[in-house]
Amino acid sequence: MFNTQTNSRPRLENDTLGNDSLQRLYAIFEQKTIDDGQFKQVCKDVVQNGGGRQGKKDEIIRSIGLATSRQRSLKLAQDFILAGMGLGV
């Protein structure tokens, strides 16, 4: 699985996502008109558009694809954003 960040230093010099991305992700999560497959794609797109190494992003995107619930997809994308911000996930 994923390793927990050991310090609060941001993992990226220039965070490409941040609070706005989290708010958009939560708003889409709350929409009842979007199905789980569409939401998974939104989560994958968020991860792909973020910074960092492609290998790690591919690993997270694979995990989102295998997620069995909407909540799990949200958690994976959310943790990716928070880790980029240095919030220790």
Buried (B, 14 or more C-beta within 10 A) or exposed (E): EEEEBEEEEBBBEEBEBEEEBBEEBEEBBEEEEBEEEEBBBBBBEBBEEBEBEEEBBEEBBEBBEEBEEBEBBBBBBBBBBBBBBBEEB
